[in-house]
Amino acid sequence: MPVDPAAVGATSDPVERSWSSTDALLYALAVGAGSLDATGFELEYTTENSVDTPQRVLPTFVTVVGGGGPPRASIGTFDPAMLVHGEQEIELHGPVPVAGSIRTTSTVVGIYDKGSGALVVTRSTSVDAESGDPRFSTTTSLFVRGEGGFGGERGPSTPRPPMPERAPDEVITYTTRADQALLYRLCGDRNPLHSDPAFAKRAGFDGPILHGLCTYGFTGRALLHTVCGSDPTRFGSMAGRFSRPTLPGDTLTVSLWDQGDAVRFRTDTQRGETVIDAGVFVGA
């Protein structure tokens, strides 16, 4: 059957996940850490044995270990080539440990009829597997193209305030690698949309595209270093909307506007295309 709106409220059993120092290091490399300065920039995220440099974990790593959701079958069946990331939000309750275990419970909080497709929103809450203390939560919106028109609600109309019209306070530019998607997929997302040219063409793209969460990770690095002074304990929450796909090898420019209680952000490519829009960051 197609996407089933009756799946709203479906909650998964707790799923336990563990990660190691190596997993955190691989993720950091997969979102470009360490590529700007061979003298040691981001060494704390890309090595575990450097003198006087304890390993730390990029906050956006939670999108890898804290994501998930009820099985796809619980929201219906559809062509996976039609599935794209819509929005992503993360909220941390302290820095992510170098190694750890969590229990994650996920709930389908909304399925909305957008006409050209269905928007499926899930929220996942992760607690420490041993102590039960809150670790982080993620809210993920997935857009299934071609699955709209089922007569469901369009969803809450609560757009974020428009981006500031003034010049940004900070601009940070990163360049992705031609093989960035092949590297990022080793973190767990093996969707062939990001690696198989034939699958990508079936999905309507000229070739494989970069994972939205990889672009999100690059953007998170810009926020961490610029807004938080490279201190992950100051990283609170981050939310943004994926507006266009990124291609491996693209240059990403992250623009930041400090509004006091929050920082607005947007990520653009060298083609002038906005790939993450309506971004809001709040410090811890």
N, C-alpha and C positions, 0 to 999 in steps of 0.2 A: 504494500500500500504506500501512497505518498506520505509526506510529512503529516503527522497526526497531532492536531492541536490538543487532543485529550491527554497528551503526555505531560502537559504542564503540571507541575507538582511532583513528578516522578523523582524519587531520591535514591541514590545508589547506596549500597552497603559501604561502610568505611573500607577504603583501599589503602594498604600500607605500602609506602615507597621508601627506599633508602638511596642515599648517594654517598659518593666517596670524594676525597680530595681530587682525584683524577677527573671525575665527572665535572666538577666545578671549573677545573683548569681548561678542559675541553670546551665547555660552554664559553668561557671568556675568549678563547682564541676564535671560536665560531662567530662571535659578534665583533671581531676586529680588535680586541684588546692587545696591547703590546706592539701594534704595527706602526705607531707614530714615531717612536723615539727609541733607537737601539741602545741608548745609555741607561735605560731602566724604567721608563714611564710605564705605569701599570704592572710593574714587576710583582706587586703584591697579589694580583689577580691571575697571573700567568705562570708563577713558579711557587714551589712549596719549600725550597731549601736555600733561599738567598740569605746572605748574612744580614742580620738586623732587619729583615723584612718578612714578618709573619704573613702567611697566606690569608687572603680575604676573599669574599664571594661577591660577585656582582649582584645587586638586588634583583635584577630582572631574571635571574636564574630561576626564580619561583615560577615563571611561566612554563618551565620544563618539568619541574618536580611537583608543582602544585596544581597543574591543570587536570584535565580529564572531564569526566561527566558520565551520566548513565549511558549504557551501550547504545550505539546508533539505532539498533532495532527498536528501542523504546520510543524513538521519535518518528519512526517510519522508515521506509526504504527510498533511496534516491541514488542517482548517478553520482559517485564521489567526485567526478570531474567537474561537477557543477557547484561544488562547495568552496566558498572563499571566506576568509576571515573578515568580519565586519568591524568589531571594536574589541578593545582589551583594556581591562583595568586590573591593577594589583594594589593590595594594601598590606604592608608589612608591620609586624608587631615586634620589631627589633631586627638586628642583623641576622643574615642567614649563616648558620654554622658551616665550617669547612666540610664536615661530614655529619650525617644525621639520618634520622628516620621520622616519618610523619604518617599520620592517618588522615586521609582526605575523604570528605563526604561531599557529593555533588548533587545539585538539584536543578531541574529544568524550571526556570522562573518565568519564562514567557516564550510563546510561539506566535509570531505576528505575520499577518498577511500583508505583504508589501506590493502586491500586484504582480510584479515581475519575478518575485521569489518569496521565499519564507525566511523570516529572521528567527533564529533559535538562540535563546539566551540562557546560559547556565551559570550558576554560581557555585564555586568550590571553596570549602573551608578546610584548612589544614591545621592540625594540632600536633604537638610533639608526641611521638609514639610511646615514649616512656612516661613523661610527666603529665601529658594531657594539656599542657599550656598552649594557648593560641600561638601559631607561628605566622601565618599569612593567609590571605584569601585572594581569589581571582574571580573576575566576572568576564565571561567570554561571550561575544555575539558572533554567530556564524550565519552567513547568508547563503541559502540554497537557491541558486538561480533556476528559474522555470517551475518552481514549486509553489508559487503564489496562486491567488485566485480561488482559494478554498472557502472564502467568505468569513474569515476570522477577523479579529480586531487588528487595526493597523499598528497599535502599540501606543504607549504614552508619548505625548508631544511635549517633551521637555528639553528642547535644544540647549546646548551650552551657549553662553553669551558669545557674540561674534568676536573674532580675533581683534586685538587692538589695531587701529589704523596708523599709529605712529611707527617709527623705525624700531626694530628690536633692540633690546638692551645688550644682548649677546648673540653672536653667530658662531657656530662651530661646524666645521666641515670635516667629514670622514670619506674615504674612498673605499668601497667594497672591492673584493677580489673577484676575478672572473670565475673562480671555483668556490665562491662563498657559499652557495646553496649546497654544494657537495660536501663542504665541511660542516655546515650547520645541521644537515640531515643526520649526522652521526650522533647528535644529541637526542635523537629519538623520533623525529618527525620524518618518516620515510615516504611521505606522499609523493608519488611519481610526478606530480605537477611541477616539482622543483628539480627534477633530474632527467626525466624521460621526454625527449622532444615529441614523440608521437602522442603521448598522453597529453602534453601541454597543448598541442594543436587541436586535439579533440575537445579540450576545454575552451578553445577559442583564442589561444595565445600563439604568437609566432614561435615561441620556444619556452623552455623552463623559466619560471620566475622565482625571485627570491622569497623565502618564507616571510610572511608578514611579521612574525615574531622575531625574525632576525633583524629586520629594520627597526622593530621596537627595541631590541637590545642595543643597537647602535645609538638610538635616540636616548635610551636610559643611561648610557655611558656619558653622553653629553650633559645630561641633567646631574648625574652624580658628581662629575668633576667641576662643573661650572656653578651649580647651585649649592651643592653639599660640600664643596671643598674637598672632594674625593673621600669623604667620610661616610660609609654606608649606614652608620647609626643615625644619620640625619635624613635618610631617605624614607619618606612616609608612604605616599600613594602616587600612582601615575595612571592616567587614563587617556586614551586617544582613539580616534577613528581611522581605519584604513580606507583611504579614498581612492588610491590607484595602486597598481602593482609596481614593485621595484624589480629591476633586472640585475643579475649578477654583474659586477663591474661598475655599477652606477656610483656616482659621487653623491653623498647625502649631506645636505646643509640643514642644520637644526637651528631655528630661530627661537629665541626666548624673550618673553616679556614679563618682567617682575611686577606683579600687582599687589605686593604686600603680603596678603594672606595666602596667595597662590602664585604660581608661575604658569603662564600660558605658553604653549610651544607648538611648533609646526615643523614638519620635515619635508624638504623638497629635493628633487633630483636636479642634475645639471641641465636637464631639458626644461626646467621651470615647472615641472609637474609636482603637485602636492601629493605626497604618498601617506603621510600621517597628518591629520587635521584635528582641530578642536581639542588640542591637547591641554590637560590640566595636571599640574604637579603640586603636591602639598608636602612640605617637609615634616619630619617627625618632631 
